[in-house]
Amino acid sequence: MDIYLAAIDSSTQAKARADRTCDATADEVDLDWCYTTLVSAGGVVYAAAGTYNFAAEVAHPSKI
């Protein structure tokens, strides 16, 4: 399983494909959602080009 993440300023095409689009406020919450969704099955998180704003560090699970 793969998950696509888009930033608030990603292209319209990237946002249309994204499973989740960040809002430029604590985007680590959205990235953590991707990791949590994939942790049991494994997979890849694809982050589209854009500006992501993180207010905290995010741990990267080993299966992803």
C-alpha positions as CSV (number, residue, x, y, z in Angstrom):
1,M,0.0,0.0,0.0
2,D,1.2,3.5,-0.8
3,I,0.0,6.8,0.5
4,Y,0.3,10.2,-1.3
5,L,0.7,13.3,0.7
6,A,0.4,16.9,-0.7
7,A,1.5,20.2,0.8
8,I,-0.8,23.2,0.8
9,D,1.2,24.7,-2.1
10,S,1.6,21.4,-4.1
11,S,0.3,21.4,-7.6
12,T,-3.4,20.9,-8.3
13,Q,-2.6,17.5,-9.9
14,A,-0.7,16.4,-6.7
15,K,-3.5,17.4,-4.5
16,A,-6.0,15.5,-6.7
17,R,-4.0,12.3,-6.3
18,A,-3.2,12.8,-2.6
19,D,-4.8,10.7,0.1
20,R,-4.2,13.6,2.5
21,T,-3.4,17.3,1.9
22,C,-1.6,19.3,4.6
23,D,-2.8,22.7,5.7
24,A,0.6,24.3,6.6
25,T,-0.2,24.1,10.3
26,A,1.5,21.2,12.2
27,D,1.8,19.1,9.1
28,E,3.6,16.4,11.2
29,V,0.0,15.4,12.2
30,D,-0.7,14.5,8.6
31,L,2.6,12.7,8.1
32,D,2.0,10.8,11.3
33,W,-1.5,9.8,10.0
34,C,0.3,8.3,6.9
35,Y,2.7,6.4,9.1
36,T,0.0,5.1,11.3
37,T,-2.1,4.0,8.3
38,L,0.8,2.0,6.9
39,V,2.5,0.6,10.0
40,S,0.7,-2.7,10.0
41,A,1.1,-3.5,6.3
42,G,4.1,-1.5,5.3
43,G,4.3,0.7,2.3
44,V,5.6,4.0,1.0
45,V,4.6,7.5,1.7
46,Y,5.1,9.8,-1.3
47,A,5.3,13.5,-0.4
48,A,4.6,15.8,-3.3
49,A,6.8,18.9,-3.9
50,G,5.8,21.8,-1.7
51,T,6.3,23.4,1.7
52,Y,5.5,21.4,4.8
53,N,5.5,23.0,8.2
54,F,6.4,20.9,11.2
55,A,5.9,22.0,14.7
56,A,7.3,18.7,16.2
57,E,9.5,15.8,15.3
58,V,7.9,12.7,13.7
59,A,9.3,9.2,14.4
60,H,9.7,7.1,11.2
61,P,8.4,3.5,11.7
62,S,10.7,0.8,10.4
63,K,8.2,-1.0,8.1
64,I,7.5,2.0,6.0
